[in-house]
């Protein structure tokens, strides 16, 4: 009897231990998603790609500012404005790749500002920047485990642009991890955001129930050779949006892989990236300046 009671006690303690040490659903999702990104970038390095071509120094003004809070902690960003403009401009929420808010994203933010926007690059890693895929996976995994904090961050960015910068309209744009978060920004602001551009976000939802509240036009750029998201996932995403009657432009680029237009990295595809950039600027001009 004592042995039986002892065995039952050990079993109960083991069950409690397993429960306490088991990953939460958010941890499991973050693990799998970060692993998928790490596989795609396993031989990559965050060097500047041709997308990160800078504008003349006198074309824009820049500053690092604190623009709100997330979970009661201040959040900072890199803000760029064209020097030639004095009136309020449309705003852009610029969302980093999985490497973080590095110098290449800052360059891209200046490039977007020079197109006639107040461009605000959010920092979803709280100042950390990855120099290799292992560090990037650690940072993106930690960020994904606290999506509520990231949501508060991008909503604060929107509020800053509309309240402090007096932006008449606001759009979002992001690459890779940031592509997913450009869609997440739209989902967090379904009736407020005016346009969203997604560059191959691997975690895009294809669920009509999730996408149904969206009211802004959406443009997406994806590589036919990509596996995260796969062409099949992109097709399901486009079909869901079209079936819901959303204003949608989805482009698939042949011979282009994941990260083909990233400001950082070695997977750049000049032909696809140049065409995607042309389509992006025309899309924002139409929906944010028109």
C-alpha positions as CSV (number, residue, x, y, z in Angstrom):
1,X,0.0,0.0,0.0
2,X,2.8,2.4,0.9
3,X,4.5,1.6,-2.4
4,X,1.2,2.3,-4.3
5,X,0.7,5.6,-2.5
6,X,4.3,6.5,-3.1
7,X,3.9,5.7,-6.8
8,X,0.7,7.7,-7.0
9,X,2.4,10.7,-5.4
10,X,5.3,10.6,-7.7
11,X,3.0,10.4,-10.7
12,X,1.0,13.4,-9.5
13,X,4.2,15.4,-8.9
14,X,5.5,14.5,-12.4
15,X,2.2,15.6,-13.9
16,X,2.4,18.9,-12.1
17,X,6.0,19.3,-13.2
18,X,5.2,18.6,-16.8
19,X,2.4,21.1,-16.7
20,X,4.6,23.8,-15.2
21,X,7.3,23.2,-17.7
22,X,5.2,22.7,-20.8
23,X,5.3,25.5,-23.4
24,X,2.3,27.7,-23.6
25,X,0.4,27.9,-27.0
26,X,2.1,31.3,-27.7
27,X,5.5,29.8,-27.0
28,X,4.9,26.8,-29.2
29,X,3.7,29.0,-32.1
30,X,6.7,31.4,-31.6
31,X,9.0,28.4,-31.6
32,X,7.7,27.0,-34.9
33,X,7.5,30.3,-36.7
34,X,10.9,31.5,-35.6
35,X,12.3,28.1,-36.7
36,X,10.8,28.5,-40.1
37,X,12.3,32.0,-40.5
38,X,15.7,30.7,-39.3
39,X,15.7,28.0,-41.9
40,X,15.1,30.5,-44.6
41,X,17.9,32.8,-43.3
42,X,20.3,30.2,-42.1
43,X,23.1,31.3,-44.6
44,X,22.1,35.0,-44.6
45,X,23.8,38.0,-43.0
46,X,22.3,41.5,-42.5
47,X,24.5,43.4,-44.9
48,X,22.9,46.3,-46.8
49,X,21.1,45.2,-49.9
50,X,20.6,47.5,-53.0
51,X,17.1,48.3,-51.6
52,X,18.9,50.3,-48.8
53,X,20.1,53.0,-51.2
54,X,20.2,56.3,-49.3
55,X,18.8,59.6,-50.3
56,X,20.9,62.9,-50.2
57,X,21.5,64.0,-46.6
58,X,19.7,67.3,-47.1
59,X,16.6,65.5,-48.5
60,X,15.2,64.4,-45.1
61,X,15.4,65.3,-41.5
62,X,15.5,62.5,-38.9
63,X,15.3,62.0,-35.2
64,X,14.9,59.3,-32.6
65,X,11.8,59.9,-30.5
66,X,9.7,58.3,-27.8
67,X,6.2,58.2,-29.1
68,X,4.1,56.1,-26.6
69,X,4.1,53.2,-24.3
70,X,3.7,49.4,-24.5
71,X,2.9,47.6,-21.3
72,X,3.7,50.9,-19.4
73,X,7.2,51.0,-20.9
74,X,8.3,53.8,-23.3
75,X,8.7,52.9,-27.0
76,X,11.0,54.6,-29.3
77,X,11.3,55.0,-33.1
78,X,13.3,56.4,-35.9
79,X,11.3,59.3,-37.5
80,X,12.0,60.8,-41.0
81,X,10.4,63.7,-42.8
82,X,11.2,65.3,-46.1
83,X,12.9,68.7,-45.6
84,X,11.0,70.3,-48.5
85,X,7.6,69.9,-46.9
86,X,6.2,72.2,-44.2
87,X,2.6,71.0,-44.1
88,X,1.3,67.8,-42.5
89,X,2.0,64.7,-44.7
90,X,0.6,61.3,-44.9
91,X,2.2,58.9,-42.5
92,X,3.9,55.5,-42.9
93,X,4.5,52.9,-40.1
94,X,7.7,51.2,-41.2
95,X,8.2,47.7,-39.7
96,X,11.6,46.0,-39.5
97,X,12.7,42.7,-40.8
98,X,13.6,39.9,-38.4
99,X,17.1,41.5,-38.0
100,X,15.6,44.4,-36.1
101,X,15.7,48.2,-36.5
102,X,19.2,48.4,-38.0
103,X,20.9,51.0,-40.2
104,X,19.4,49.4,-43.4
105,X,15.9,49.9,-42.1
106,X,16.7,53.5,-41.2
107,X,18.0,54.0,-44.7
108,X,14.8,52.6,-46.1
109,X,12.8,54.9,-43.8
110,X,14.6,57.9,-45.2
111,X,13.9,56.6,-48.7
112,X,10.2,56.4,-47.9
113,X,10.2,59.8,-46.3
114,X,11.8,61.3,-49.5
115,X,8.8,60.0,-51.4
116,X,6.7,62.6,-49.4
117,X,5.7,60.9,-46.2
118,X,6.3,61.1,-42.5
119,X,7.9,57.7,-42.0
120,X,8.0,56.2,-38.5
121,X,10.1,53.1,-38.1
122,X,9.0,51.1,-35.1
123,X,11.4,49.1,-32.9
124,X,9.8,45.8,-32.0
125,X,13.0,44.5,-30.3
126,X,13.4,47.4,-27.8
127,X,16.8,48.5,-29.1
128,X,18.3,45.1,-29.8
129,X,19.7,44.3,-33.3
130,X,20.8,40.9,-34.7
131,X,24.1,40.4,-36.4
132,X,23.5,36.7,-37.3
133,X,20.6,34.3,-37.8
134,X,20.9,32.8,-34.3
135,X,20.6,36.1,-32.6
136,X,17.7,37.1,-34.9
137,X,15.8,33.9,-34.1
138,X,16.2,34.6,-30.4
139,X,14.9,38.1,-30.8
140,X,12.0,37.3,-33.1
141,X,11.0,34.4,-30.9
142,X,10.8,36.6,-27.8
143,X,8.9,39.2,-29.6
144,X,6.3,36.7,-30.9
145,X,5.7,35.4,-27.4
146,X,4.4,38.9,-26.5
147,X,2.3,39.9,-29.4
148,X,0.1,42.2,-27.3
149,X,3.1,44.4,-26.6
150,X,3.9,44.6,-30.3
151,X,0.3,45.5,-31.0
152,X,0.4,48.3,-28.4
153,X,3.6,49.5,-30.1
154,X,2.1,49.8,-33.6
155,X,-1.1,51.3,-32.4
156,X,1.0,53.9,-30.5
157,X,2.8,54.6,-33.7
158,X,-0.5,55.3,-35.5
159,X,-1.7,57.5,-32.7
160,X,1.5,59.5,-32.8
161,X,1.3,60.0,-36.6
162,X,-2.3,61.2,-36.5
163,X,-2.2,63.2,-33.2
164,X,1.3,64.7,-33.1
165,X,2.3,64.7,-36.8
166,X,-1.3,65.5,-38.0
167,X,-1.0,62.9,-40.7
168,X,-4.2,62.9,-42.8
169,X,-3.8,59.3,-43.7
170,X,-1.6,56.5,-42.5
171,X,-0.3,53.3,-44.1
172,X,1.9,50.4,-43.0
173,X,4.8,48.6,-44.7
174,X,7.1,45.8,-43.6
175,X,9.3,43.0,-44.8
176,X,9.6,39.4,-43.7
177,X,8.7,39.5,-40.0
178,X,7.6,43.1,-40.6
179,X,5.4,41.9,-43.5
180,X,3.4,39.8,-41.1
181,X,3.2,42.8,-38.7
182,X,2.1,45.1,-41.5
183,X,-1.0,42.9,-41.8
184,X,-1.2,42.7,-38.0
185,X,-1.2,46.5,-37.8
186,X,-4.1,46.5,-40.3
187,X,-5.9,43.9,-38.1
188,X,-5.3,46.0,-35.0
189,X,-6.6,49.1,-36.8
190,X,-9.2,47.6,-39.2
191,X,-11.2,50.8,-39.8
192,X,-8.4,53.4,-39.1
193,X,-5.4,52.4,-41.2
194,X,-5.7,53.6,-44.8
195,X,-3.4,51.2,-46.7
196,X,-1.2,48.2,-45.9
197,X,1.8,46.8,-47.9
198,X,3.0,43.3,-47.1
199,X,6.3,42.0,-48.3
200,X,6.2,38.1,-47.9
201,X,5.0,37.9,-44.3
202,X,5.2,34.3,-43.4
203,X,2.6,34.5,-40.7
204,X,-0.2,36.0,-42.8
205,X,-3.7,34.7,-41.9
206,X,-5.9,33.1,-44.5
207,X,-8.9,32.8,-42.2
208,X,-11.9,34.9,-43.6
209,X,-13.2,35.4,-40.1
210,X,-9.9,37.1,-39.1
211,X,-9.6,39.1,-42.3
212,X,-13.3,40.2,-42.5
213,X,-13.0,43.4,-40.4
214,X,-10.3,44.9,-42.7
215,X,-11.5,48.0,-44.6
216,X,-8.2,49.4,-46.1
217,X,-6.7,48.5,-49.5
218,X,-4.0,45.8,-49.2
219,X,-1.0,45.2,-51.5
220,X,1.2,42.1,-51.1
221,X,4.5,41.1,-52.7
222,X,5.6,37.4,-52.7
223,X,8.2,35.2,-54.2
224,X,7.2,32.2,-56.2
225,X,10.1,30.2,-54.8
226,X,9.3,31.1,-51.2
227,X,8.2,28.5,-48.6
228,X,7.1,30.9,-45.9
229,X,4.6,31.8,-47.1
230,X,4.3,29.3,-49.8
231,X,2.5,30.2,-53.1
232,X,-0.4,28.0,-51.9
233,X,-0.7,30.1,-48.7
234,X,-0.5,33.3,-50.8
235,X,-3.3,32.0,-53.1
236,X,-5.5,31.2,-50.1
237,X,-4.8,34.7,-48.7
238,X,-5.7,36.4,-51.9
239,X,-8.8,34.2,-52.4
240,X,-10.1,34.9,-48.9
241,X,-9.6,38.7,-49.4
242,X,-11.3,38.6,-52.8
243,X,-14.2,36.6,-51.5
244,X,-14.7,39.1,-48.8
245,X,-14.8,41.9,-51.4
246,X,-11.6,43.6,-50.1
247,X,-9.6,46.0,-52.3
248,X,-6.6,43.8,-53.0
249,X,-3.4,43.7,-55.1
250,X,-1.4,40.6,-54.7
251,X,1.7,40.1,-56.8
252,X,3.7,36.9,-57.2
253,X,7.3,37.3,-58.6
254,X,8.7,34.4,-60.6
255,X,12.3,33.3,-59.8
256,X,12.1,35.4,-56.5
257,X,12.6,33.8,-53.1
258,X,11.9,34.9,-49.6
259,X,13.5,38.3,-48.7
260,X,13.9,39.2,-52.3
261,X,13.5,42.9,-51.5
262,X,14.8,43.1,-48.0
263,X,16.9,46.2,-47.0
264,X,19.2,43.7,-45.3
265,X,20.5,40.4,-46.5
266,X,22.0,38.5,-49.4
267,X,18.8,37.2,-51.1
268,X,18.1,40.3,-53.1
269,X,16.5,40.0,-56.6
270,X,16.9,43.3,-58.4
271,X,14.3,42.8,-61.1
272,X,11.6,41.7,-58.7
273,X,12.5,44.3,-56.0
274,X,12.5,47.2,-58.4
275,X,9.1,46.3,-59.8
276,X,7.8,45.8,-56.3
277,X,9.1,49.2,-55.2
278,X,7.5,50.9,-58.2
279,X,4.1,49.2,-57.3
280,X,4.5,50.1,-53.7
281,X,5.1,53.8,-54.3
282,X,2.2,54.0,-56.8
283,X,-0.1,52.3,-54.3
284,X,0.7,54.6,-51.5
285,X,0.5,57.7,-53.8
286,X,-3.0,56.5,-54.8
287,X,-4.4,55.7,-51.4
288,X,-2.5,58.1,-49.1
289,X,-2.0,61.1,-51.2
290,X,-5.0,60.8,-53.6
